[in-house]
Amino acid sequence: MALTGEVLWTPPSDVLETTEIGRYVRWLREERGLKFEGYDELWRWSVGDLEAFWRSVWDFYGVRAHTPPERVLAAREMPGARWFPGARLNYAERILTPSDDDEEVAIFAHSQTRAPFELTFGELREQVARARAGLRRLGVGPGDRVAAYLPNVPETVVAFLATASLGAIWATCAPEFGPRSVIDRFGQLDPKVLLAVTGYRYGEKHIDRRAEVRDIRRALPTLEHVVHVPYVGGAEDVLPDSVGWEELLSEEEPLRCEPVPFDHPLYVLFSSGTTGKPKAIVHGHGGILLEHLKNLGLTWDLRPGSRLMWFTTTAWMMWNALVSALLLRSAIVTMDGNPLYPDLAFQWRLAEQTGATMLGVAPAFLMACRKAGLEVGREFDLSSVRQIGAAGSPLPPEGFDWVYEQLGPDVLLNIGSGGTDVCTGIVQGSPLQPVYRGEISGPCLGVDAAAYDERGRPVVGEFGELVIRSPMPSMPLGFWNDPGDRRYRAAYFERFPGVWCHGDWIRFTERGSCVISGRSDATLNRGGVRLGTGEIYAVVESFEEVADSLVVHLEDAEGGPGELLLFVVPAPGTELDESLRSRIAATLRRELSPRHVPDTIEAVSSIPRTLSQKKLEVPVKRILRGARPEEVASRDSLLDPAALDAFAAYAASRRHPHDA
C-alpha cells in the first residue's frame, strides 16, 4: 500500500511538446525571454510579477479588445484591485467568432428527459444570434438581469451566451431547487426575464415543476416576461402566459457582441446560504474570460479538439467552468438527470461514447465506484481520457490508488479546490506537477495561496486558514446590492485586512502540495455538494412546532455522502413525533432539494448559542466526533451553559447504545 504523499505520477519527458502549459512555457521563452526550470519557479513568477503574468495570458491566448487596456493592474489593493482599465471586450465574443472549425461539435447533449443530440460551433452561434434577437425584442439590454430555472442542457448555454452578448447579466438555479431557494436568490436581482422548464426526468421519475415556476414568478414582481423552454414534451409541457423558446428564436438578426468594460458584470453566482440569504456574488466579463482561459487551458489542458465532461447542475460554478471550455474551442458534454442512472457505470460509459479527454467527477463518486468493485479500465475504452478531475470535497488516499489501478500510469489525476467566490481553482494539479497520494499538487498559477495561523502568519506543515495574498482578475466585483461593499469586505477581508480569507482549513507541505480538511465555517458539504445551514433553518424554523434548530454534517471518511443530523427544540406543548419528522423532511425536500433532507432528526431542549446569538455548529460537530464539551466551548460564553450537555449525551448514546 502506498503512503500518503508518495508520488503516483510524474510529468512525462515530452510534457513541453504535448501540452498547453508546455506550449505556454516555450512561448514565454521565445516571446518574453523567460526560462523556467519547473512549475514551482513558474508559479513564483506568476504571483511575484502579476502584471507580466496576466499580460502574458492575455497575449498568449490572443484576447481581443475593442479598446485596448491602459495597463494591466491599476490598483492592487484588496478589495478594490483594478484590472485592465480602459479595455472593452465581451466574454461571449470569444466563443461566437466564426472559425475554421465551425463544423466541429461544440456540445454533446445527454439527458434522461429526451434523446441525445449534438450542436456544432456554427449551429451554436446561429442559435445564440436568434436568442439574442429574441431577448432584445423582450426589452433586454446592457445591465438587465436574465434569470434561468433550467437544467444543464444546450438551451441554457444558448440563453447564457445570448444574455452575455447583450451586456445583460445572467443568473441560474437548477430545477431541483424548491421555490424558497430560488426566490432567495433571484429575488435579490430584480430580473426582467425568467426562462424555465415545466419539469424533467430524474432517472425513471418524472419531476413536475409547474407549481414551483408559478410560485417563483409570483414572488418576482419585476418580471416582464417568462420564456418557456420545452423539455419534457407532451400536452402538459406548457407554461401559461409565456413566450415559447421557438418564438424567442424565430427571427434572424446579425450577431453582435456588445463591447463592455473589463469589469462589466457577466453573471451572478450564489453562495450556499450558510448565514441568511445566499450571497449574490458578481463576476465580470474580463476577469472570467482571462481566468478561465488560464485555468482550463494551462491546468486542464483544454484546446481545440478536446472534450470536457463534468457532471454538474446549473447551480454550481462548475457549470460556468464547463461552458468556458468553449472559449478554447473544446467541446463540452452537457448532462441532466441522475448521474448514477441506470447504474454506477453510467458516467464512464458516457465518457467512452463521447471521447472525453478530461473527465470531471465527484470524489464521492470515485469512492463509490471503488467500493462497488467496478473495473472501469477493463469494461470501457477510456483511452481518450488524459485527465481525471475531482473537486467539491477531499479525495481519500485510497481514491488515488483506485484511479491509477483502473486507468493506468499515463492519466493525470488532477484534484482541485476553489470555489464559487472566485469561480475557479485555487489549488490543484497540472501537467507540470507530480501527483502525490492523498494530496493536492499545489497552488494554481497566478494564485498567491498560503495557510495563515490565527495571528495572520504563514505556516507550513500545519493546518491554517486558506488565504490569497494578491489579487486575481476573477475575484468578485462585489456582492449585488451591497452599498460600500460592506458585506463583501466582511465576507473575505475582515479576518486578515487586505488578504482574502477563503474559509477552508489547509495544510501546505514543504514541497508545496497541500491537503484541505474542510470548511472552517459552518457550510455543509454533502457528497461534494455544498449545503447552506441558513436555508435549512429558514424552512425548519417556519414550523410552528419548532422553536429552534441546529444542523450538523458528519463527513464519511471514505468520501461518501456522510450523515446529516438535524436537532430541533420543540415548541412548548408539542413533541417531536414521527409525523412531525416526516413533515419536516418532506418540506425540506420540496422547498430546497433531496440533499437537504437529514438522515436523523432528534429533539433537544436547547440549541447552544453564544451570547451574540450565534449557533455553535462546529463545536457540536466536534462533540459528535468525540470531543468533550469543555474542549469545544467555554460555558461562560453560552446563553445556556447547559446546552451542550444534551449533545454530549447523544454522542455517548451513539458510541455505547446499550449504556444510554
N, C-alpha and C positions, 0 to 999 in steps of 0.2 A: 504494500500500500504506500502510495506517495505521501510525502509530508506536506503540510501547509507551507506555501512559499516555494516549493520545488518548481523548477522550470519545466513546463509541459510543452512549450512551443517557442521556437526562436525564429526571427526573421530569416528567410532563405537568402542565399548568396546573391540571387538576382533581383532582390527586392527593389532596387533603384531603377531597374529596367522594366518591371512588370506591374507597378502600382502607381496610383495617382500621387501619393505622397512622395514616391521616388521621383516621379516626373517633376514635382514641385521642388525637391531638393536639387535636382540637376538644373532646373530653371534659375533658382537662386544663385547657383554657382556661375552659370553662363551669363545671366542678365544683370545680376546685382554684385557679382564678385564675392559672394558669401559662401563659405565652405563649412559644413558641419559634419562632425565625425559620427554623430548618432543622435537619437531622439532627445536625450537629456540636454545636449548642447543646443539643439534646435529649439526646445521648449524654453530654455533660459533666455535665448534671444527674443523669442516671441512675446515674453512678458516683460523683458527688460527694455525693449525698444518698440513700444506699442505702435507708434506711428509708422515705422518702417515695416513692421509685420503686417498690419492691416492694409497698408498701401500695396504690399506685395500680393495679398489675397485679391484685392481689387484688380490689380493689373494681370495677375496670373489667370484669372477667370474672365478677363475682358468685360468687366461690368460696364454697362452703357448708361451714361448720364446725359440727359438733355441739356443740363447746365453743369459744368464741372465743379467739383468741390474747391473751396478756397484753401483748405488744408485738411489733414486727416483728423486731428484732435484739437479742438479749440480750447477746451477746458476739460481737465481730467479729474476734478474732484467728484466724490461720490456722496450723495446723489448729485446729479447736475452735469455730468460729462456731456460734452457736445461733439458729436461725431460728424465728420464730413459736411461742415456747414456750407450752405450755398448749393449743394448738389440737388438736382431734381431728377427723379427716376420713378420707376414703378416695378414693384415685385413681379406682377403678372406678366409684364412685357418680356421678361427673360424666357418664360415658358412659351409664350404665344407668338414669338417672332418666327416667321417662316424659315424653314431649314431644309437641307437636302434629305433629312431623314423623316420627312412628313408622313411617309407611308409606313413607318415603323410603329409597332404597337406602343401606346403610351399607358393604357390601363387595361389590365386583365380583371374583369369584374366577376366575382363569385359570390353567390348568395344562396341561402336556403329558402328564399322567397320567390325567386324566379331563375330562369335558365342563365348560364354564364354567357358572356359576350365580351367583345373587345372594342376598344376605341384607339384609332391611330392618333398621332400628334396632329395631323391635318384635320381629322374629324373633331378632335377636342377643340381645336381653335375655332372651327366653324360653329360648334355648339355654344362656345363661350361668347362669340360675336353676337349670336342670336339672343342669348340670355341677357347679355349686356344691353342690347336694344330693348328687350322687354322690360328690364328694370328701369331703364330711362323713361319708358312710357309710363311706368308707375310712379315717376317723380323722384327716383333715387339719384342723388348726386353726391359730390365730394362731402365727406363728413357725416352723411346719413348712416344709420345703423340698419343692417340687414341681419336678421336672426334666423337660425335654421334648427328645426326639430327633426333632424334627418339622420339616417344611418350612414354607414361608410359605403357609399355607392357612387358611381360616376357623376350622377346629377349633383351631388353635394360638392364635388370638385369643380364642376362646371359653374355652379352658382357662386362658389367662393371666388374663383378667378374672375368671373364677371363683375362681382362686387369690388374686388381689388382694382380691376382695370378702370373703374369709375372714380376711384379715390374714396369710395364709401368704406364703411367699417363692418367687419364680419364678426359674428359670434355664433357658436353652435352648441347644442346639447344633444345627447343621444336619446332616441325614443324610449329607452329603458327607464329614463328618469321620470319620476312622477311629477305632477304639476307643481308641488311646493318647491322642489329642487329647481325646476325650470324658471318659475316666476321669481324666485330669489335671485336668479342670475340675470335673466333678460329684463326683469323689472327695473334694474339699475340703469339700463341703457336707453330707454325710451325708443325702441326700434320702430321704424316706419313700415317695414315689410317682414312678414314671417313666412318661411317655407316649411311645409310639414307633410308627413305621411299619415295615412289613417291607421297603419299597423305594420306588422312584419311577422315573419315566422322565426321562431327560436327552436331549432331542431324540428320536431314534428308538431310543435304547439303554435297555434295562431295567437298573436297578441294584438288585441284591438285597442287602438289609442285615440279613437274619435272623441271619447269623453274627455280625455286629457287635453287634446287640442282645443276643445270647446272651453275648458276651464282656463287654459293658458291665454287664449285670445281675449277672453272676458277680463282678465287681470292686466292686460297691456293696453291702456287707453290711447296710446299714441299710434297704435297700428292703423295704417290706412289700407293695407292690402294683405291678404293671405294667399299664398301660392300653394296649390295642391300638387304634390309630386306623386303620380300614380305608382303604386308599388306592389300591393298585394293582389290587385286585379279583381275582377268580378263586379257585380252590381253594387256591392256595399262599399267599394273603394271610391267614396265621394265625400268631399268636404263642402258644406253649404257656404254660399257667399264667398267663393274663392275663385282665383284665376288659375286655370289649368296650366300644367307645365308645357303642353303643346302650344297653348295660346301664347305663353310667355316667349316661346322660341319661334313664333310664327312668322316673324319678319326679319329679313336680312338687312344688315347695315354694315358699312366698313368698320373693321375693328380698330379701335384707337385706345391706347392706354394713357390715361391722364398722368402727365408728369407731376409728381408731388415732392415736397421736401423730403430729405433723407429720413427725418423723424416724424413723418406723417403717419397717423395710426393706420395699421393694416388690419389687425384683429384684436379682440379682447378674449383672453383666456381666464378661466376662473379657478381660484383655489378651491380646496375641498370643503371649506366652510367649518373649520375647527372652532372658531370663536365668532359667533354672529353670522351674518350673511357672508357668502363666499366673496373673497376679494376679486374685483374686476381688474385684471392685470392687462395693461395696454402695451402692445408691441408694435413696432414701427416697420415700415417698408424696407428701409435701408439696412437696419440692424439685423432683421431676419434674413434678408437676402444674403448679406455677407457671411453671417454666422453659419447658415445652412450650407452655403457653397463650401465653406471651410470644413465644417464638421462632417457632412455627408460625403464630400469628395475626398478629403485627405484622411479621414478616420475610417469611414465605412467603405472607402474605395469605390464609390459610385462614379460612373462615367457613361458616355453613350454606349448603349448595348447592355448595360447592367439591368438587373431586375430585382427590385426590393419587395419582399413580402414580410409584413409585420402585422399581426392581428392587433387591431385597436378599434375602439369606438371613437366616435367624433367628439367625445367629452374629454379625451386625453390628449396632451400635447404631442403624443406620438402620431396622431392623425395629421397634425400640421407638418411634422417632420416627414411623414410618408409622402405628402403632396409635394414637398420641396425636393424630393428626388427628381421630379420633372425638370427642375432648374438645371440639372446635369444631364438632361436628355436620357435619363434612366427610366425604364418602365416601372410601374407600380402594380401591385395586386391589391385590389380592394375586396375585403371580406365582410360579410354581415351574417349574423346568426350565432349559433352555439359553436365555439371553436373546438369543442370536444365531440361534435356530432358528425357522422354517426358513431364514431369511435375515437379513441385517443390518437390514432394514427392519421387523422384527417389532415392536419397541417403538414405533416411530412409528405403525404400523398399529393397534396396540392403544390408543395414546393417542387416535387418531381414533375408534375404536369406543366407548371408554368416556367420551369427552368430558372428558378430563383438563384441569383448569385449571392444575395445576402438574405438570410432568414432571421427575423427577429422574433423572439419568443419570451414568455414569462419564465423566470426561474422556477416557479412552482410547477409549470408545465413540464420542464425538463426533469424535475424530481419525480413527477407522477409517471412519466414515461419510464424512468429508471425503475421505480417501484413495481410497475406493471411488467417489467422484463421485456419491453419492446426491443426488437433487433432491427432498428430502422436502417442501419447501414447495410444490412443483408436484404431487407424486404423492399427497399426503394433505391432507385438510381439517383443519388444526390451528388453526382459528380460536378454539377454546375455550381454548387454552393461553395463560395470562397470564404465566407464569414458566417458565423452564428452570433447574433447579437442577443443580449439579455439585459433587461433593465426593469425597474419597478420595485425590486426587493433584492436582498443579498442572495447569491447562489452558494449553497454549501459546497465544501471541497469535493464531496462525492459527486456533485453535479458536473464539475470539471472533468473528473475521471470518466464519467459516463459518456460525455460528448466525444472525448478522444478515443474511447473504446469503440464507439459506434461509427464515427466519421473519419477516423484515421488522423495521421500526424500533420497533414497538409492544411487542414481547416483552421482558421484563426477564430478562436473563441473570444469575442470582444464583449466583456462585461462592462457596463457603464452605469453611471448615476448622474442625474442632472435635475431637471425639474421644469414645471410649468412657469416658474418665476423668470427663468432665462430662456426657456423654450429650446433647450439644447443640453448637451452633456457638459458636465463639469470635470468629472474624472472618468476615464475609460481607456480602452486599448487602441492600438493602431497597427498597421503592417510593419512599423519600425520598432515595435516594443515586444519584449518577451511576454509570454503568458505565465503567470505564477499561480500555482494551485491555490484556490480559495481567496485570491486577491484580485483587485482591480489594478491594471498596469500602471496608471499614474494620471496626472492632470492633463487635460486637453490643451492643445496649442492655443495660445492667447488667453488662457485662463490661469490667473495667478492664485491658485488654490493652496491653502495651508490649513493646519489644525491649530487652534488657539486654546490656551488654557483659560481659566476664569479671569486671569489678570490681563488677558489680551496678548500673551506672549506665545510665539510659535513653539510647537512641541513636535518632536519626532519620537516614535516608538511608544506613544501613549495616546489614548483617546482624547479628543478635544472637539470643539465646535468647528465645523467646516466653514471656512471663510474664503472670500475672494478679495484680494488686497488691491487690485487695479481694475479699472472699468472695462466692460465688454460692450460691444455695439448692440448686443441683444438684451442687455438689461432693460427692464421696463421703462417706457416713457413716463410711467406713473400708474396710479390707480384711477379708474373712471370716477369722476365727480369727487375729487379729493383736494379741496382748496388748500393751497400751500404745501401740498404733498405731505400732510401731517401723518396720515395712515401709512403711506409708503415709507416714510422715514422710520416710523415706529416699527414697521414690519421687518426691516432688514438692517438698519443702521443705528438703532438705539443701543444695542448691546456693546458694540465697538464703533464709536463715531468715526465716520469716514471709511469704514470697512464693511463690506457686505457679509452678513451673518446668515448662513443658509438654513440652519435648523437641523442639520444632520450631525450625528456623532461619527467621527472619522479618526482613523489612526494611519499615519504615514510611516512607512519603513525607511530605513537609511538609503535604500536603493530607489526610493520614490514611489513604489507601489503603495496601495492603500487598502484598508478594509473599512466598510461602513457598517455600524452595528444597528442603525435605525434612526428614527427621528428623535430629535431632542425635545420636541414639543409633544402635543397630545394627538397628533394626526394618527389615525389608524391606517394600517397597510395590510389589507386582507387579500392574500393570494396575488400580490403585485398591483392591486387596485387601491388607491387611497380613498379613505372614507373620512368624512369630517364629523367629529363628535357633535359640533354645534347643530348640524342638520338633524341628527338623531334626537338630540334633546328637544328641538323645536316640535318634533312630532310627538314624542313620548309624553312630554310635559303639557301637551294640549289636552290630554285626557283628564277629565275631572277627578278620576280615581287616583291620579298620580300627583304627589306633592313635589317630588324631586327625583332626580335620576343621575346615574353615572355609568359610563360605558368604558370597557377595557378590552383590548385585544391582546391575546397571548399568542405570539407567533409560534409556528411549527418549526422545530429545529431542522427539519428536512425540506423546508421551503414550501410546505403546503398552505392551505388557507388559514390554519390556526383555529383558535377558538375565540368567538366574540361573546363577551359576557355583559349583560345589562342588569344593573341593580336599580331598583325603584323603591321609593318611600311611598307607601300607600297613603292616600289622603285619610284624614280622620273618619272613622266609621266604615272604612272599606278594607278589603283584604285582597291580596294578590292570589286569585284563584286561576284555574285553567282557562276559564272563559276570558278573563282579562288578559292573560298571557297571549291567547290566540288572537284577540282583537288588536293588541299592540303589534304583534308580528305581522298580521295582515295589513295593518295600516302602514307600517314601515315598508313593506314590500310594495304596496300600491303607491305611496307618496314619494318614496325615494327609489329603492331598487331592491332586487332579491339579495344583493350582497350586504345590505344594511340590516338584514334580519338576524338577530342574535341567536346563538346556539343555546343559550341559557338565560332565563330571566328569573332573578332572585329578589326577594324582599329584604330590605334592611330598614333600621329605624331612623338612620340619619346618614346624610352624604357628607363626607369630610370636606370642609371648606376652610380657606384661610380667612383671616379677619377682613380681608378685602373682597370676600365672597368668591374667590377663585376655587373651582373644584380641583381636588388633588388626584387627578387621574394617574399620573406617573407614580406617585407614592403607593397608590392602591395596587397598581400593576406589580410593583416590586414586592409588596406583601403577598400577593397571589403567587409570586415566583419563589417565596420562601423567606423573605426578609422579615425581621421583627418590626412592629410599629415604631419603636423608638429609634430604629435605624433610618427611617424614611422621612420623618417629620417631627418637629417639636410640637408637643401637645399645647404648649402655650400660644402657638401661632394659629390654633384652630378655633373656630367659632364654637364647636362642640368637642371638647378634649377627648371624649369617649367615642367619637365617630369611627375611628379606625378599628376599634375592638371587634366589631361585627365582621369586618373583612378578614381579620386575623383568625377568628373562629371559623369562618367559611373556608379559608385556606387550609386550616388544620383538618377540617372535616373531609376535604378532598384528598389529603395525604393519608389520613387514617379514618376511613369512613366508619369502621366498627367502634371507634372510640368517641364518635360525635354524639 
